[in-house]
């Protein structure tokens, strides 16, 4: 087992001692160092490599935001977490860029462990040598629309409003038409007809809208073979089915509303990587299908043929495009959520269940109808480990209800 190295920074000696006691059970998995200032942290980082740094926000001399900004410049691959007792809006906003996560004190040991574990595993997934080789071999990568980037920049502003988002979307006539078409489709089952971008914003919410604008732009820029047209439509329907199933499960498990929305978005976007592979490496699709037909698990077949999975590609691109980190994690881990499992069912687990219950991806099933050999296998260890095995029958019934809509 590879040990992970974590550096903790806090000017309060009692806090550092508390962290040492709290994380004593992780000594077999983590090597941990504890320092009392930003300057000492940088000195320590010069002497040895670390996988992650966890810093207090308010410290004399160099505060947490300044420290992590410098760490990002020197060691961009390192996971960066703020753990602070101060949650004023200004302090939080200053850490959004340099920090991957912001945790408020008091923070339970399990919460801190889960955040670090998932963040480190995500880094390993998105920065693997195999993925770099795969991306380097692609002819081109899709580019989201200018409307998407304008929207992302605006949504991140503290004063962002539904009216402002609607105005940005309304400036792109083609995007508006596609957005209203999708919003009024069976994918969303909205009882009243939506006729303006503002209505769509108010009904769907910022995160879902952002995901839709991204998806519309990527589909619009697809330059694949004409023979892929039918498959693209099948993938579109499949993605929305996954999103609806994920949303239903998240609601049934009493997720917070914003986590329900993240699960929905991840389900809708997890096929982005598949679109890229179909567009850039269509000739290899038959090789993947052949391996699957011989009994090779779907994601393993992709690794053998492409050098990585469509989930890795999708998560990488979503991260590159500044998407919500929780959605990026859910896409990256939904193939095998036990890789970065926490103590509770999360978005990755929900999207994994949605993939299993929705049936095989149309990319690998005969005429899009599905086949047992192309089915993603349920991560039973993950579900049973959470004590949720008894819920599977209910989730299956819910998935069937979504399929019939």
N, C-alpha and C positions, 0 to 999 in steps of 0.2 A: 504493500500500500504506500502510495506517495504521500509524504507529509506536506501539508500546506503551511506556509509561513505567513503570520499575521503580525503587523506592527500596530500597537496601541499608543495613542498620544493624548495626554491630559495633564494639565498643570497641577491638578489636585492629587496629591499622593494617596489619599484615602480612596479616591475613585479608582486609581490604578490597582490598589490592593484588592478592592472589591471586584474588579474585573478578573484578576488572577484567581480569586476564590470561586467566582461564579463560573469560570470556564475551566476549572481544574479537570473536569471529566473529559475535556478535549485534548489533553496532553499527549495521548497516543496517536492523535490524528493531526494535530497542529503544533508547530513550533511557534511560540509566542514571545515577543519582545515588548517591553513597556518603557516608554520614555516620557519626560515631563515637559517638553517644549518642541516647537516646530523646528528650531535650529538643531536640536539633538536628533530629531527624526530624520532630517536631511543628512546629517552626519552618519547615522546608522544605515541609511539606504545606500550610501556610497560604499559601505563596507561589505554588504551582502544583499542578495536579491530577496524580495518579498512578493507574495501573491496578492496581498491586500493591506490597506492601511485604514485604521479606524481612529478618527480624531475628534476631540472636543471642538466646539465652535469658538467659545470665548477664552482666549489665552493671551497673556501679555507678550508683547513683542511681535509675534506672528500668529494671527488667529487661524482658525481651521480653514476658512475659505482661502486665505492667502497660501497656507501650507499645501492644500490640495491642488491649487492652481499651479504651484511650482512642481508638485509631484506629477501632475498631468503632463506638464511640459517635458520633464526629464524621463518619466517612466509611464508613457501613455497606456501601456497594457495593464497596469496595476489597478486592481479594484479599489475604489475610494468611497469611504463611508463616513458621514458625519454622525456622531452620537452626542447630542447636546441637551442640556437642560433648558436652553433658551429657544423659544419657537416663534419669536417675533417675525412678522412677515418679511422685514428687510433682511434678517439673518438667513431665513430659509431661502429667499430668492437669490442671495449671494452665493449659495452653495449649489444651485441648480446646475450650473455649468461644470464646475470642477468635481462635484461629488456624484456618484452613481445613486446613492441612497441617503436619505436623511431620517435618522431615528431619534426619537425624543426620549430623554431620561424621565422616569425610570424605565428601563427596557429589560424584559426578561431574557435570561440566558438563551432560551430556546428561540426567541425571535431573532436575536443577534446571530445565533448559529445558523438559523435557516437562511437569513439574508446573505451572510457571507458564503455559505455553501452554494447557494443558487448563483450568486454573482460570479464566484470563481469557476463553477462548472460552465456557466454561460460563456465566460471568457475563453475557456478551453475549447468549447464547441465552435465559437466564431473565429478563433485564431489558430485553428489546427492547420498543420502543414497540408493535409489532404484538401481542405477547403480552399486554401490559398492556391493550390495547384489547379483545382477545378475552376475557380473564378478566373485565373489567368488564362485558361484554355477557352473561355467563352468568347465568341466573336464580339459581342457587345452586351452591355447591361441596360435594361430599360431605364428611362428617366421619367419621373413623375412630372405632371403638368406644372406650368408656372403658377396656376391657380392653387395647386396643392402647397407649394412652397410659400406662397403669399399667405395662405390660410394658416399654416403651421406657425409662421412668424407672428401672425396676429393673435392666434389663440393663446400663445405663451405670454401675452401681455396681461398684466393684472386687471386692466380695464376692458378686456375683451367682452363683447356683448353679442347677443343673438342677432341684433340689427347689423352690427359690423360684419359678422360672419356671412349673413345673408347678402350684404352688399358686395362682398368679394366674390361670392359664387355667382351672383347676378351679373357680374361683369364678364362672365364667360358663358355666352349663349349656348354653345354646344354642351358644356358641362351642366348647365341648368336643365336643359332638356333631358339629358341622360339621368340626372339626379331625380327629377320628378317622375320620370318613367319607372325607375327602380323603386322609389318610395311608394308609388301607387300600385306596384306589382304585388303578386301573391306572396312574394318573399317576406313582406312586412305585415300583411293582413291588417292594414289600417282601415277602420270602418268609413271614415270620411275622406273624400278625395282631397289630396294635397295639391295646391295650385301655385304656390310661391315658395322660393327658397327659405323665406322667414318661417313659414309653416313647417317646412322640413326640419329646420334647425331646432325649433321648439319641440317637435315631436321626437326626433331622433337623438338629440343631444350632441355636444361637440365631438366626443370621441368617435361615435358611430359615423357622424357626418364626415369627419376627417378621413376615416377608413374608406368610406364610400367614394370620396373624391379621389383618393389615391387609387383605388381599384378601377374606377372609371377611366382615369388617365392611363393606367397601365394597359388595360384592355384596348383602349383607343389607339395606343401606339404599337399594338402587336402587329408584327410584320411577318407572321408565320406563313407556311404553305397553305394554299387554298383548301387542301384536303383536311387541314386541321380545324376548319371552321365549325364542323359539327362537334368535334371534341371540345372545342373552346366553350361552346354553349353548354355542353354537358358538365364541364368543370365549373361553369358559372352557377348552374343549378345546384350542383353538389356542394359548393362552398356555402351557399346560403342555407341549404339544408343543415349542414354542420353547425352554422352559426345559430340557427333556431334551436337545434337540439341542445347546444352548449348553453344557450340562454335559459332554456327550460330547466335544465339540470341545476344550473347556478341558482335560479330562483327557488327551486324545490329544496336546495340545501341552505337557503336563507343567506346567500351572499349579500354583502352590502351593494346598493344600487350601482356604484361605480365599478365594482368588481364584476357584476353581472354584465355591464357594458363591455368591459375588457375581454371577458370570455366570448361574447358575441363577436367582437372585432377580430379576435385571434382566430376564431372559427372561419370567419369570412376571408381572412387574409392568408391563411396558411397554405393556400394553393399558389401564391405568388411565385414561389421558387419553382413549382412545377411548370408554370407558364414560361419561365426563363429557359428551363431545360428543353422544353418542347420546341421553343423558338430557335434555340442555338444548337441543339444536338438532337434533332428529330430522328436521325438515322439510328441512334442508339436506343431508341424506345423499344424496338423489337427485341434487342438483346436483353433488356430488363424484363420484358414480358416472357421471354423464353426461360430465363432463370426462375421467374416466379412460377411458371407452369411446371417446372421440375421440382418445385417444393421449397425454393429459397424464399426466406422472409422478405417482404417488400422492401424495407429500408436497407437490408443487407444487399439485396440485388442492386439497388441504386448505388450503394457504396462500391460494389464490385465493378459496375459499368461506368458510372460517372466519376467516381472518386469521392463522392459525398452524397448527401441526401437533399431532396428538394426542400426539406424543412430547414436544414442548415443554410441553404442559399436564401430562402425566404427570410429567415431571422436576420441574416447578415444585411440584407437589403433594407429591411424595416429599421434596423439600427442605424444604418447609413443615412436613411432618410429622416432621422430624428423622431421615430415613432415611440410611443409610450413604452417604457422599459418592461412593464408587466406583460404587455402584448408580445414583445420580442421574446421574452422568456417563455411564454406559453407556446409560441410557435416552435421555438428551438427544442423544447422538452416534451411536446405532446406526443411524439412517437414512442417514448419510453419515460414516462414521468417519474418513475422510481429512481432515475439517475440523479435527480435533484429534489427528492421528496422532502417535504416538511412534515409537521405534525397534523396538518389538516388538508382536506381536499382543496386544491387551488385551481387557477385558470388552466394550467397545463394539463392537470388531471381531467378537468371537465372537457377540454377540447379533445383529449385522447379518447374519452368515452364517446364523444360525439362522432369521432372518426370511426370507431368500432361499430357504433350503432347505426351510422349512416350507410354502412356497407363499403365495399372497395371503391377506391378512386376510379372514375371513368377512364383515366389514363391507362389503367392496367386491367380493366375488366372487359370482357367481350361485348362489343357494341354498347358499352356503357350500362349493361344490365347487371353486372356484378358476377363474380365467381368466387368460390370458396378459396381457391389458391391465391387470389389477389387480396384477400381480406387481411387487414392489419390485426394482429393478435392482441387480445386484451392483456394488459399488464396486471395479471392477477395478484402478483406479489404486492404491488402498490395498493390496489383496492382492498385486499385482505388485511394488509398492514395497517390501514386506516380504520379497519373494522366496518367497512361499508359493503361487504359482499352481499348482504341481505337486501340492499337497495337496487341491485342490478335489474331485477324483474320490473320494478316500478319505472326505472329509467328507460327500459326497453319499450314499455307501453307508451311512455311519453314520446319516444322517438318515432314510433309507428303513427302516433297522432300527427306529428309534424310532417311526416312523409305524405300523409293523405291530404294535406292542405293544398 
